[in-house]
Amino acid sequence: AAYLHDLGKFAERANIDVTKEKYAIHEQMYCKKNEKNGKTWYSHKHAAYTALGFGLLEDYMPALKGSDFSPFGSMHSRSDADDSLINASAMHHRPERFLQWVVATADRAASGFEREEFEKYNEAEEGTETGKNHYQARLLSLLEQIRLGEAKANLTPDGLKYRYPLVPMSPAGVFPQLREQCEPSDNAVAQKQYLALWNNFIKSIQEIPESHQQQLPLWLDHFDTLWLTFTHAIPSATAFKTRPDVSLYDHSKTTAALATALWRYHADHGHDLTSATAGMKTRDDWDENKFLLIQGDFYGVQDFIFAQGAETNKRAAKLLRGRSFYVSLLTECASLKILEALDLPSTSQITNAAGKFLIVAPNTDEAKIKIAEIRQEFDQWFLQHTYGRGGIGIATQEASCNDFVSTKEGSGFAALMKNLFEKLETAKYQQLSL
């Protein structure tokens, strides 16, 4: 539900074929209602398209309806329909019930909004810092914004020359292009590009084997790759004069990880749902440490990769590639071990690269106990197989929603990650529990 809460941004920009009557019904159900000077109108139209998009994907997804679909309600029951998966996903701009607030809270925390800033964003019209609307704006390149010694004036929207083309991920598609080449100034042209991408997305989801729909973890891995392929270059936020430099894929995955941990935190503690909903609505609980960030790091990478034989052997290049790949496999297995032990989906892993991974888990005593057990298991494995020359260290950091929020003084998330890496450095010197 959280992973696809912004499915409607993709569908709306593609201007998918929907009857006016059907859209009007969904608009009244899911879009934010505004009233001013005697006028009434609906904004955030993508919320309606999220629900409409689910309807188009439903046949190719795991069962979204049924008599037992906990924690979601059954669409077949009028009393439970408000808690359906689709409603939890599409109501993120006008949440009312517990599951809807879980997704909405995760969305806001993932966006890093203060309450005042989010209210402004929630009222804002479409339009980016680059002067393009939500149809025309293309994703900025982060690498272009890195400067060493140059004036920051070049980092203004006018000074940024490159954008990512709106194409599926491919060897050619990952390279930015000059904005004149890939950022249209006409809505019709921009929507046509989105529609081509959407049609290709729909065609590709049909290729996931039907048998895999019955195995949710397997299907989710399929879909995660698919969503990455088609949304890696779609800007996530395009209102409130935001800078379009975060992809829809990255925002989707972060929101899903936070929402899963948030729901599990309340479920595992057995909290009263009415009180939990009120806390999220008023943000009275935004300082409560509901999240547990888990950082893993492969120690001794250099010693392992450049071990004896790699420098002089005729097949040195193959050895180096093989050992580097083996490090990737070990960190992937370690991450999967933690996810399975904590009963978390693959989307709870935010990053896994360069021998490091980051997982978002619920902050519970049970999770901490399991992490301690896994840490000992890793230590024993590396003692047996590498004589302690390598290893995977694990550091944890409790976090609240406010820790992800950007403030005028600086980024809360940057400070959060700084603390986590400091703990990881400490864990490195306590390797093998010595």
C-alpha positions as CSV (number, residue, x, y, z in Angstrom):
1,A,0.0,0.0,0.0
2,A,2.8,2.4,0.9
3,Y,5.1,1.3,-1.9
4,L,2.5,2.3,-4.5
5,H,0.9,5.3,-2.8
6,D,2.2,7.5,-5.6
7,L,1.3,5.2,-8.4
8,G,-1.2,7.9,-9.5
9,K,1.6,10.3,-10.3
10,F,2.8,7.9,-13.0
11,A,-0.8,7.3,-14.2
12,E,-1.9,10.9,-14.2
13,R,1.1,12.2,-16.0
14,A,0.5,9.5,-18.6
15,N,-3.1,10.7,-19.0
16,I,-4.4,7.2,-19.0
17,D,-7.8,6.6,-20.5
18,V,-10.4,7.0,-17.8
19,T,-14.1,8.1,-18.2
20,K,-15.0,11.4,-16.7
21,E,-17.7,9.8,-14.6
22,K,-15.3,7.2,-13.1
23,Y,-12.6,9.9,-12.4
24,A,-15.2,12.1,-10.7
25,I,-16.1,9.4,-8.3
26,H,-12.5,8.7,-7.4
27,E,-11.7,12.4,-7.2
28,Q,-14.4,12.9,-4.5
29,M,-13.2,9.9,-2.6
30,Y,-9.4,10.4,-2.6
31,C,-8.4,13.9,-3.6
32,K,-8.0,16.8,-1.1
33,K,-11.0,19.0,-1.0
34,N,-10.4,22.8,-0.9
35,E,-12.9,25.6,-0.1
36,K,-12.2,29.3,-0.4
37,N,-14.3,32.4,-1.2
38,G,-17.4,30.2,-1.7
39,K,-15.6,28.0,-4.2
40,T,-14.9,24.3,-3.9
41,W,-12.3,22.3,-5.8
42,Y,-10.2,19.2,-5.6
43,S,-6.4,19.1,-5.7
44,H,-3.7,16.4,-5.7
45,K,-5.4,14.5,-8.5
46,H,-2.8,11.8,-8.5
47,A,-4.5,10.3,-5.4
48,A,-7.5,9.5,-7.4
49,Y,-5.3,8.0,-10.1
50,T,-3.5,5.8,-7.5
51,A,-6.9,4.1,-6.9
52,L,-7.6,3.9,-10.6
53,G,-4.1,2.6,-11.3
54,F,-4.6,-0.2,-8.7
55,G,-7.7,-1.2,-10.7
56,L,-5.7,-1.6,-13.9
57,L,-2.9,-3.6,-12.2
58,E,-5.1,-5.8,-10.0
59,D,-5.2,-8.8,-12.4
60,Y,-1.4,-9.0,-12.4
61,M,-0.8,-8.6,-8.7
62,P,-1.2,-10.9,-5.7
63,A,-4.8,-11.1,-4.4
64,L,-5.8,-7.6,-3.1
65,K,-9.3,-8.8,-2.1
66,G,-10.5,-11.6,0.1
67,S,-12.3,-12.6,3.3
68,D,-9.1,-12.7,5.3
69,F,-6.6,-10.0,4.3
70,S,-5.3,-8.8,7.6
71,P,-4.4,-6.1,8.5
72,F,-6.5,-4.7,5.7
73,G,-10.3,-5.0,5.5
74,S,-12.1,-6.9,2.8
75,M,-13.5,-4.9,-0.2
76,H,-16.4,-7.4,-0.2
77,S,-17.6,-6.2,3.2
78,R,-19.1,-2.7,3.4
79,S,-18.0,-2.3,7.0
80,D,-14.4,-3.2,6.3
81,A,-14.0,-1.4,2.9
82,D,-12.7,1.7,4.5
83,D,-9.6,-0.2,5.6
84,S,-8.9,-1.8,2.3
85,L,-5.4,-1.8,0.8
86,I,-6.4,0.5,-2.0
87,N,-8.0,3.0,0.4
88,A,-4.9,2.9,2.7
89,S,-2.7,3.7,-0.3
90,A,-4.8,6.4,-2.1
91,M,-6.0,8.3,1.0
92,H,-2.6,9.7,1.9
93,H,-3.6,13.3,1.3
94,R,-6.8,13.1,3.4
95,P,-6.2,10.2,5.8
96,E,-8.8,9.3,8.4
97,R,-8.3,5.7,9.6
98,F,-5.2,4.0,11.2
99,L,-3.8,2.3,8.2
100,Q,-4.3,5.4,6.1
101,W,-2.4,7.5,8.7
102,V,0.4,4.9,8.7
103,V,1.0,5.4,5.0
104,A,0.5,9.2,5.2
105,T,2.9,9.5,8.1
106,A,5.5,7.4,6.3
107,D,5.1,9.6,3.2
108,R,5.6,12.8,5.1
109,A,8.6,11.5,7.0
110,A,10.2,10.1,3.8
111,S,9.7,13.6,2.2
112,G,11.4,15.2,5.2
113,F,8.7,17.8,5.8
114,E,8.2,19.9,8.9
115,R,4.5,20.2,9.8
116,E,4.4,23.9,8.6
117,E,6.3,23.1,5.4
118,F,4.1,20.1,4.7
119,E,0.9,22.1,5.1
120,K,2.3,24.6,2.5
121,Y,3.2,21.7,0.2
122,N,-0.2,20.2,0.7
123,E,-1.8,23.5,-0.4
124,A,0.6,24.2,-3.2
125,E,-0.1,24.1,-6.9
126,E,2.0,21.9,-9.3
127,G,5.3,23.5,-10.3
128,T,9.0,22.9,-9.8
129,E,12.0,25.0,-9.0
130,T,13.1,24.5,-12.6
131,G,9.9,26.3,-13.9
132,K,8.4,23.2,-15.4
133,N,5.0,21.6,-14.4
134,H,4.5,18.0,-13.3
135,Y,4.2,16.8,-16.9
136,Q,7.2,18.5,-18.3
137,A,9.7,18.4,-15.4
138,R,12.5,15.8,-15.8
139,L,14.8,14.4,-13.0
140,L,17.9,16.4,-12.2
141,S,21.3,14.8,-12.1
142,L,22.8,14.8,-8.6
143,L,26.3,14.4,-10.0
144,E,26.0,17.7,-11.8
145,Q,25.4,19.5,-8.5
146,I,28.7,18.4,-7.0
147,R,31.2,21.3,-7.0
148,L,34.7,21.6,-5.7
149,G,35.8,25.2,-5.4
150,E,33.3,26.6,-7.9
151,A,30.7,29.2,-7.1
152,K,27.4,27.9,-5.9
153,A,25.7,30.2,-8.4
154,N,26.1,27.4,-11.0
155,L,23.8,25.2,-8.8
156,T,20.7,27.3,-9.5
157,P,18.0,25.8,-11.7
158,D,19.2,27.9,-14.6
159,G,22.8,26.7,-14.1
160,L,21.9,23.0,-14.2
161,K,22.1,21.8,-17.8
162,Y,21.4,18.1,-17.5
163,R,18.3,16.0,-17.0
164,Y,17.6,12.2,-17.1
165,P,15.5,11.1,-20.1
166,L,12.1,9.6,-19.4
167,V,13.0,6.1,-20.6
168,P,13.2,2.7,-18.9
169,M,16.4,1.9,-17.1
170,S,19.1,0.7,-19.6
171,P,22.8,1.2,-20.2
172,A,22.0,4.2,-22.3
173,G,19.1,5.5,-20.1
174,V,21.2,6.0,-17.0
175,F,23.2,8.8,-18.6
176,P,21.8,12.4,-18.3
177,Q,21.2,14.4,-21.4
178,L,21.1,18.2,-22.1
179,R,17.8,19.5,-20.9
180,E,17.0,20.8,-24.4
181,Q,17.1,17.3,-25.7
182,C,14.9,15.5,-23.1
183,E,12.8,18.1,-21.2
184,P,9.8,19.1,-23.3
185,S,8.0,22.5,-23.1
186,D,4.7,21.1,-24.4
187,N,2.2,19.2,-22.2
188,A,1.0,17.0,-25.0
189,V,4.6,15.9,-25.9
190,A,5.4,15.3,-22.2
191,Q,2.2,13.2,-21.6
192,K,2.9,11.2,-24.7
193,Q,6.3,10.2,-23.3
194,Y,4.8,9.2,-20.0
195,L,2.1,7.2,-21.8
196,A,4.7,5.3,-23.8
197,L,6.5,4.5,-20.5
198,W,3.2,3.5,-18.8
199,N,2.2,1.2,-21.6
200,N,5.6,-0.5,-21.5
201,F,5.2,-0.8,-17.7
202,I,1.8,-2.5,-18.1
203,K,3.1,-4.8,-20.7
204,S,6.0,-5.8,-18.6
205,I,4.0,-6.5,-15.4
206,Q,2.0,-9.1,-17.4
207,E,5.2,-11.0,-18.0
208,I,5.6,-11.9,-14.3
209,P,4.7,-15.6,-14.1
210,E,1.2,-16.0,-12.8
211,S,2.4,-18.8,-10.4
212,H,4.7,-16.2,-8.7
213,Q,1.7,-14.1,-7.8
214,Q,0.9,-16.7,-5.1
215,Q,4.3,-16.2,-3.5
216,L,4.3,-12.7,-2.2
217,P,8.1,-12.3,-1.5
218,L,9.0,-13.7,-4.9
219,W,6.4,-11.5,-6.7
220,L,7.6,-8.4,-4.7
221,D,11.2,-9.0,-5.9
222,H,9.9,-9.1,-9.5
223,F,7.8,-6.0,-9.0
224,D,10.6,-4.0,-7.2
225,T,12.9,-4.6,-10.2
226,L,10.0,-3.6,-12.6
227,W,9.2,-0.4,-10.6
228,L,12.9,0.5,-10.6
229,T,13.1,0.0,-14.3
230,F,10.2,2.3,-15.2
231,T,10.3,5.0,-12.4
232,H,14.0,5.5,-11.9
233,A,13.8,8.8,-13.9
234,I,10.4,10.0,-12.8
235,P,10.5,13.0,-10.5
236,S,8.7,12.3,-7.2
237,A,7.8,15.8,-6.0
238,T,6.7,18.4,-8.5
239,A,4.8,21.0,-6.4
240,F,5.6,23.8,-4.0
241,K,8.6,24.9,-6.2
242,T,10.5,21.8,-5.1
243,R,13.7,20.7,-6.8
244,P,13.0,17.6,-8.9
245,D,16.0,15.5,-7.8
246,V,14.4,12.5,-6.0
247,S,13.0,9.7,-8.2
248,L,9.6,8.2,-7.7
249,Y,11.4,4.8,-7.1
250,D,13.5,6.1,-4.3
251,H,10.6,7.8,-2.6
252,S,8.3,4.8,-3.0
253,K,10.9,2.4,-1.4
254,T,11.7,4.8,1.5
255,T,8.0,5.3,2.2
256,A,7.3,1.5,2.1
257,A,10.2,0.8,4.5
258,L,9.0,3.5,7.0
259,A,5.4,2.5,6.8
260,T,6.1,-1.2,7.3
261,A,8.2,-0.4,10.4
262,L,5.6,2.0,11.7
263,W,2.8,-0.5,11.4
264,R,4.9,-3.3,12.9
265,Y,5.9,-1.0,15.8
266,H,2.2,-0.4,16.8
267,A,1.1,-4.0,16.0
268,D,4.0,-5.7,18.0
269,H,3.4,-3.5,21.0
270,G,-0.4,-4.0,20.9
271,H,-1.1,-0.3,20.9
272,D,-4.7,1.0,20.9
273,L,-5.3,2.0,17.3
274,T,-7.5,5.0,18.1
275,S,-4.7,6.5,20.3
276,A,-2.1,5.7,17.7
277,T,-4.1,7.3,15.0
278,A,-4.6,10.5,17.1
279,G,-0.8,10.7,17.8
280,M,0.1,10.5,14.1
281,K,-2.6,13.0,13.2
282,T,-1.5,15.7,15.7
283,R,2.2,14.7,15.5
284,D,2.3,14.4,19.3
285,D,4.2,11.1,18.8
286,W,6.7,12.3,16.2
287,D,9.5,12.4,18.8
288,E,8.8,8.7,19.8
289,N,11.5,6.4,18.6
290,K,9.4,4.0,16.6
291,F,12.2,3.0,14.1
292,L,15.3,1.0,14.4
293,L,17.9,1.7,11.7
294,I,20.2,-1.3,11.1
295,Q,23.5,-0.6,9.3
296,G,25.7,-3.5,8.2
297,D,29.3,-3.2,7.0
298,F,31.7,-5.8,5.6
299,Y,35.0,-5.4,7.5
300,G,38.4,-6.2,5.9
301,V,37.2,-5.7,2.3
302,Q,40.7,-4.7,1.1
303,D,42.5,-7.5,2.9
304,F,40.0,-10.0,1.4
305,I,40.0,-8.7,-2.2
306,F,43.8,-8.2,-2.3
307,A,44.7,-11.4,-0.5
308,Q,47.8,-13.4,-1.5
309,G,47.9,-14.3,-5.2
310,A,45.7,-11.4,-6.5
311,E,48.7,-9.2,-7.2
312,T,50.9,-11.7,-9.1
313,N,48.6,-14.3,-10.6
314,K,48.1,-14.2,-14.3
315,R,44.4,-14.2,-13.7
316,A,44.5,-11.3,-11.2
317,A,41.7,-9.3,-12.8
318,K,39.4,-12.3,-12.7
319,L,40.4,-13.0,-9.1
320,L,39.7,-9.4,-8.1
321,R,36.3,-9.4,-9.8
322,G,35.4,-12.7,-8.3
323,R,36.3,-11.7,-4.7
324,S,34.6,-8.3,-5.1
325,F,31.5,-10.2,-6.3
326,Y,31.8,-12.5,-3.3
327,V,31.8,-9.5,-0.9
328,S,28.5,-8.4,-2.6
329,L,27.0,-11.9,-2.1
330,L,28.0,-12.0,1.5
331,T,26.5,-8.6,2.3
332,E,23.4,-9.6,0.4
333,C,23.0,-12.8,2.3
334,A,23.6,-11.0,5.6
335,S,20.9,-8.5,4.8
336,L,18.5,-11.2,3.8
337,K,19.3,-13.1,7.0
338,I,18.3,-10.0,9.1
339,L,15.1,-9.3,7.0
340,E,14.0,-12.9,7.4
341,A,14.7,-13.0,11.2
342,L,12.7,-9.8,11.7
343,D,9.9,-10.9,9.3
344,L,10.4,-7.9,7.1
345,P,9.9,-7.6,3.3
346,S,12.7,-6.9,0.8
347,T,11.5,-3.3,0.5
348,S,12.7,-2.7,4.1
349,Q,16.2,-2.7,2.8
350,I,16.9,0.9,1.7
351,T,20.5,0.5,0.3
352,N,23.0,-2.3,-0.3
353,A,26.2,-1.2,-2.0
354,A,30.0,-1.1,-1.4
355,G,29.8,-3.7,1.3
356,K,27.2,-1.8,3.3
357,F,23.5,-2.1,3.8
358,L,20.8,-0.2,5.6
359,I,17.5,-1.7,6.9
360,V,14.6,0.1,8.5
361,A,13.0,-2.1,11.3
362,P,10.4,-1.5,14.1
363,N,12.0,-0.4,17.4
364,T,11.1,-3.4,19.6
365,D,12.9,-5.4,22.2
366,E,12.3,-8.5,20.1
367,A,14.1,-6.9,17.1
368,K,17.1,-5.9,19.3
369,I,17.4,-9.4,20.7
370,K,17.4,-11.0,17.3
371,I,20.0,-8.6,16.0
372,A,22.3,-9.5,18.9
373,E,21.8,-13.2,18.1
374,I,22.6,-12.6,14.4
375,R,25.7,-10.5,15.3
376,Q,27.1,-13.5,17.3
377,E,26.2,-15.9,14.4
378,F,28.1,-13.7,11.9
379,D,31.1,-13.5,14.2
380,Q,31.3,-17.3,14.5
381,W,30.9,-17.8,10.7
382,F,33.7,-15.4,9.9
383,L,36.0,-16.9,12.6
384,Q,35.5,-20.3,11.1
385,H,35.8,-19.3,7.4
386,T,38.2,-16.4,7.4
387,Y,40.0,-16.8,10.8
388,G,38.6,-13.4,11.8
389,R,40.3,-11.5,9.0
390,G,36.9,-10.5,7.6
391,G,33.5,-9.9,9.1
392,I,30.2,-8.1,9.0
393,G,29.6,-5.6,11.7
394,I,26.1,-4.4,12.7
395,A,25.2,-1.1,14.3
396,T,21.7,0.1,15.3
397,Q,20.2,3.5,15.8
398,E,16.8,4.3,17.2
399,A,14.9,7.0,15.3
400,S,11.7,9.0,15.4
401,C,9.7,10.6,12.5
402,N,11.2,14.0,13.4
403,D,14.7,12.6,12.9
404,F,14.0,12.4,9.2
405,V,12.7,16.0,9.0
406,S,14.8,18.8,7.4
407,T,15.0,21.9,9.6
408,K,16.3,25.4,9.0
409,E,19.4,24.5,11.0
410,G,20.2,21.5,8.8
411,S,19.1,18.1,7.8
412,G,17.9,15.8,10.6
413,F,18.6,12.7,8.4
414,A,22.2,13.7,7.9
415,A,22.7,13.9,11.7
416,L,20.9,10.6,12.1
417,M,23.2,8.9,9.6
418,K,26.3,10.5,11.2
419,N,25.3,9.0,14.5
420,L,24.8,5.6,12.9
421,F,28.2,5.6,11.2
422,E,29.8,6.6,14.5
423,K,28.2,3.5,16.1
424,L,29.4,1.4,13.1
425,E,32.9,2.6,13.7
426,T,32.7,1.7,17.4
427,A,31.3,-1.7,16.4
428,K,34.3,-2.2,14.1
429,Y,36.7,-2.0,17.1
430,Q,34.5,-4.4,19.0
431,Q,34.7,-7.0,16.2
432,L,34.1,-10.6,17.2
433,S,32.7,-9.4,20.6
434,L,36.3,-8.9,21.9
